[in-house]
Amino acid sequence: MQKVFRVVLSVLFISFLTAALSFAQSDIAGSKDHPLFSRLPGFYIAVYETSDFNSHTFWNEKRDPVKVDGRYYQIQYEPKEGTNPPSTLQIHRNYENAIKQIGGTVLYGDDEYSYMKLVKGDKEIWVELTAYGPKPNLVIIEKQAMKQDVLANADAFAKDIRSSGHAAVYGIYLPEGRRRRPARPRGRERHRCRQGQEPPGGAGQAMTLRGFSWLSSFSIAVPGSRAGLGKMNLSDG
């Protein structure tokens, strides 16, 4: 009875390992081949990443770096158990020949990297291929401009000036070694520059410019001896 039990347990264990190995050698959830290339026989997708907008640096024909922005894909394939994997050179040649057959260009290729490009109509696709292991790894960018989701409100300053008589602008950095007294233009918009008092909170310098046609003054305060965060006040009075 114990012998039968051990046999059954062994069969179940082997079945579990086989199922686990089979599952581990399947495409990861949510992954798929890029429409540009089919996969090598006997390979599965082990790494898959995609982004609506990202960038990657490729090489052109002169081996100069070219940064390309757009729809991003990374797909890495690995051979399944029992597959006789091709050589690294064979992998590179397969992808290079495939893209040339549809009008693409191999920009650069060696034993480690292949850089390819395809232009069809208004579409431009860049490809980087590495094949260590051999495990083909593709980085593909479908070149496109980023969708702008953030908008700036140019009326914000005008609204502050109308309602309170001034507007504050933060984020101005002024290195100490580059602070200079501005030139004095002639005419109605003559600037009067003076050395101001030290700003509250520490030693520093303040510079005030007056006489702009659309505002009466703005000041930049530089606290401390190094470049620091400044404040600019725009006022009507």
C-alpha positions in Angstrom: 0.0 0.0 0.0 2.8 2.4 0.8 4.5 1.5 -2.4 1.4 2.4 -4.4 1.1 5.6 -2.5 4.8 6.5 -3.3 4.2 5.8 -7.0 1.1 8.0 -7.1 2.9 10.8 -5.3 5.8 10.6 -7.7 3.5 10.8 -10.7 1.8 13.8 -9.3 5.1 15.5 -8.6 6.4 14.9 -12.1 3.1 16.2 -13.6 3.4 19.3 -11.4 7.0 20.0 -12.5 6.1 19.5 -16.2 3.1 21.9 -15.9 5.2 24.4 -14.1 8.0 24.2 -16.7 5.5 24.5 -19.5 4.0 27.5 -17.9 7.4 29.1 -17.3 8.2 28.8 -21.0 5.1 30.5 -22.2 4.7 34.1 -23.2 4.4 36.3 -20.1 0.9 37.7 -19.5 -0.1 40.7 -21.7 2.9 40.2 -24.1 2.8 39.9 -27.9 5.1 40.1 -30.9 5.6 43.5 -32.5 3.9 43.7 -35.9 7.2 44.4 -37.5 8.8 41.0 -36.8 7.7 37.4 -36.3 9.6 35.3 -33.7 12.2 32.6 -34.2 10.7 29.0 -34.0 10.8 27.5 -30.5 11.1 30.8 -28.7 8.8 32.5 -26.1 8.6 36.0 -24.7 10.4 36.3 -21.4 10.5 40.1 -21.0 8.0 42.5 -22.3 7.7 46.3 -21.7 5.8 48.9 -23.6 5.2 52.6 -23.1 3.1 55.2 -24.9 6.0 57.6 -24.9 9.7 57.0 -24.1 13.1 57.5 -25.7 16.1 55.3 -26.6 19.5 56.0 -28.2 20.3 54.2 -31.4 23.3 54.4 -33.8 23.2 55.7 -37.3 25.4 54.7 -40.2 28.3 56.7 -38.8 27.9 55.1 -35.4 26.8 58.5 -34.1 24.2 58.3 -31.3 20.6 59.3 -32.3 18.0 59.8 -29.6 14.5 58.8 -30.8 11.3 59.5 -29.0 8.0 57.8 -29.4 6.0 54.6 -28.8 8.4 52.2 -26.9 8.7 48.4 -27.0 11.2 46.0 -25.4 10.7 42.3 -26.2 13.2 39.6 -25.2 12.8 36.1 -26.4 14.3 32.9 -24.9 14.4 29.4 -26.4 12.1 26.7 -25.0 13.4 23.6 -23.4 14.5 21.2 -26.2 14.9 23.9 -28.8 18.2 24.0 -30.6 19.0 27.7 -30.6 20.6 29.4 -33.6 23.9 31.2 -33.3 24.1 34.9 -32.4 25.2 35.7 -36.0 22.2 33.7 -37.4 19.8 35.7 -35.2 21.2 39.0 -36.3 21.1 38.0 -40.0 17.5 36.8 -39.7 16.3 40.2 -38.4 18.5 42.2 -40.7 17.3 40.3 -43.8 13.7 40.5 -42.7 13.7 44.3 -42.4 15.6 44.7 -45.7 13.0 42.6 -47.5 10.3 45.2 -46.6 12.4 48.2 -47.6 14.1 48.9 -44.3 17.8 49.8 -43.7 20.5 48.2 -41.6 22.2 51.2 -40.2 24.9 49.3 -38.3 25.6 45.7 -37.4 28.3 43.7 -35.7 28.5 40.6 -33.4 26.7 42.3 -30.6 24.4 45.0 -32.0 22.2 45.6 -35.0 20.6 49.0 -35.6 17.8 49.1 -38.2 15.4 51.7 -39.5 12.2 51.5 -41.5 10.4 54.4 -43.1 7.0 53.9 -44.6 4.9 56.9 -45.5 4.7 59.1 -42.4 5.8 56.3 -40.1 9.4 55.9 -38.9 10.5 52.8 -36.8 13.9 52.4 -35.2 15.1 49.0 -34.0 18.0 47.9 -31.7 18.8 44.1 -31.6 21.1 42.3 -29.2 21.3 38.5 -28.9 23.3 37.4 -25.9 22.7 33.8 -24.7 21.4 33.6 -27.5 18.3 35.5 -26.3 17.1 38.0 -28.9 16.3 41.4 -27.2 14.5 44.0 -29.3 14.1 47.7 -28.5 11.7 49.3 -30.9 10.7 53.0 -31.1 7.8 54.1 -33.3 8.8 57.7 -33.7 6.2 60.2 -32.8 5.7 63.4 -30.9 4.5 63.3 -27.3 0.9 64.1 -26.5 0.9 67.3 -24.5 -1.3 66.9 -21.4 -0.2 69.8 -19.2 -1.2 73.3 -20.1 0.2 76.6 -18.7 -2.0 79.6 -17.9 -0.4 82.7 -19.2 -3.2 84.9 -17.7 -2.2 83.9 -14.2 0.3 86.8 -13.8 -2.0 89.4 -15.3 -4.8 88.3 -13.0 -2.5 88.6 -9.9 -1.3 92.1 -11.0 -4.9 93.3 -11.6 -6.2 92.0 -8.3 -3.3 92.7 -5.9 -0.9 94.9 -7.8 1.9 92.4 -7.8 2.8 88.8 -8.8 5.6 86.6 -7.3 7.7 84.3 -9.5 9.7 81.6 -7.8 12.5 79.4 -9.2 15.1 81.9 -10.5 18.6 80.8 -9.9 21.4 83.4 -10.1 25.0 82.2 -9.6 27.0 84.7 -7.6 29.8 84.9 -10.0 27.5 86.0 -12.8 25.5 88.7 -11.1 26.0 91.9 -13.1 24.5 95.3 -12.9 22.4 95.7 -16.1 23.2 98.3 -18.7 21.3 101.6 -18.7 19.3 102.0 -21.9 18.3 105.5 -23.0 14.9 107.0 -23.6 11.6 106.5 -21.8 12.5 103.0 -20.6 15.6 104.0 -18.7 16.5 101.6 -15.9 17.6 102.9 -12.5 19.7 100.2 -10.8 20.7 100.3 -7.2 22.2 98.0 -4.6 19.4 96.9 -2.3 19.4 95.8 1.3 20.1 92.2 2.5 17.0 90.1 2.1 15.3 88.7 5.3 16.6 85.4 6.5 20.3 85.7 5.8 23.1 87.6 4.1 22.8 88.1 0.4 22.3 90.8 -2.2 19.2 92.3 -3.8 19.1 94.0 -7.1 16.1 96.3 -8.1 15.4 97.4 -11.7 12.9 100.2 -12.3 11.4 101.9 -15.3 9.9 99.1 -17.4 7.1 100.3 -19.6 4.7 97.5 -18.6 5.7 97.2 -14.9 7.3 99.5 -12.5 9.7 97.2 -10.7 11.0 93.7 -10.2 13.6 92.5 -7.7 15.8 89.4 -7.5 17.0 88.4 -4.1 19.9 85.9 -3.9 20.4 84.6 -0.3 23.7 83.2 0.8 27.0 83.1 -0.9 26.1 80.5 -3.5 23.4 80.3 -6.2 20.1 80.2 -4.5 16.3 80.4 -5.0 15.2 83.9 -5.8 11.9 85.8 -5.8 10.8 88.2 -8.5 8.0 90.7 -7.6 6.1 92.4 -10.5 4.0 95.4 -9.4 2.0 98.2 -10.9 3.1 100.8 -8.3 
